């Protein structure tokens, strides 16, 4: 398991790798010594404005391989990159984090959102405390289930999107030490929601 202390440093450089677009015509295909990473925007309203890649021959702080392009709702983009292991972090125009793909070393499809699921924004408005764990569990469940953060953290001052089906939920947010910093109960999710950790 990766270390939970992951800090996001946003630094953009454009790299001249082969980057293909899946918005029409023939889809680019990975050749020998290459892999294909497809980012599919299945949301109804969210625009993907950045695709931050970490991997071989890329800047250690990540490189935005979308350049001046975007992935609108309902569209997709295919990135053809040299073989290696990559992390891909999509973001909105205002740098809100979207679900990421980590340790990708073969052809991969990263789907953002899903039909029938609503976007949930979680903003860490604390100045000096990172979020280590987020649990969003149906209110009728006896346990909290899986940690929605996985191997990531939500640094102070950042916002991340999650996606959930319509239901009534309980929310529990913990810091890196496992101490509760937000809990809410009986939350009806039937539209986009925004939770602020203050």
Secondary structure, 3 states (H helix, E strand, C coil): CCCCCCCCCCCCCCCCCCEEECCCCCCCCCCCCEEEEEEEECCCCCCECEEEEECCCCCCCCEECCCCCCECCCCEEEEEEECCCEEEEEECCCCCECCCEEEECCCEEEEECCCCEEEEEEEECCCCCCEEEEEEEECCCCCCCCCCCCCCCECCCCEEEEEEECEEEEEEEEECCCCEEEEEEEEEECCCEEEEEC
